[in-house]
Amino acid sequence: MDAAVTSMHCTSVRRKSSEVLDHDGVVNTITIYRGTHPSAVRDRFQNFVVPFFSKSLCFTAVCH
């Protein structure tokens, strides 16, 4: 999850969501960044979303 500093409601909701997921044993991360919701979308997608899915998805019979 990510949230913009300028979007304080979203930031607090994301933090609470992360706490609930932690409590339920779901591995998650939260990133708070400067700017608005659409700020630096390309950078965030390239540096966070793609690496996350590259590490997390498995399309073979043996997954780590």
N, C-alpha and C positions, 0 to 999 in steps of 0.2 A: 504494500500500500504506500502511497505517497500523498502528501498534502502540502499546499502552499501556505507560507507564513501569513500572507495577506488574507487568507481564507480561514479565519480563526475557528469558525464553527466546524468546518471540515476537519481542521487539525484536531480539535478535541474529540470529534466523533471517531476519527481514525485511531487516535490513542486509546480510546475506550474499546474500540473493536479489537485492537491488538492485545489489550489486557484480557478480554474475553477469550480470544483464541489461545493466548498463553495459558490461561486457567484450564482450558479444555485440552491442553496438550498438543495444539496445532502449531507447528513451526511457522513463524511469520516474521516479517521485518516491516518496519515503518521508517520512511524517510521524510523529513520535514525540510522543505527547500524554500529559498527566498523567491518571491515573485507571485504570479497569479497561476491559476490552474493550468492555462495553456502555455506557460513559460517553459522554454527549452524542451519542448516535447521530443524533438529529434534526439537530443542528448540523453534524456532520461530513458527513452525507448532503447536506444543503442547501448547505453551503459548499464542499464538495470533490467529491463524487461527481457531482451534477447538473451543475455547471459543467464538470467534466472531460468528461463525455459530450456536453454541448452543444457544446463546442469540438472534440471528437474525432470524433464521428459525422457522416456525410454521407449524405444521402438524395437527392441530386441528381446529374445527370450530370457536373457540374463541381464538383469539390471542391478546397479549398485546403489 
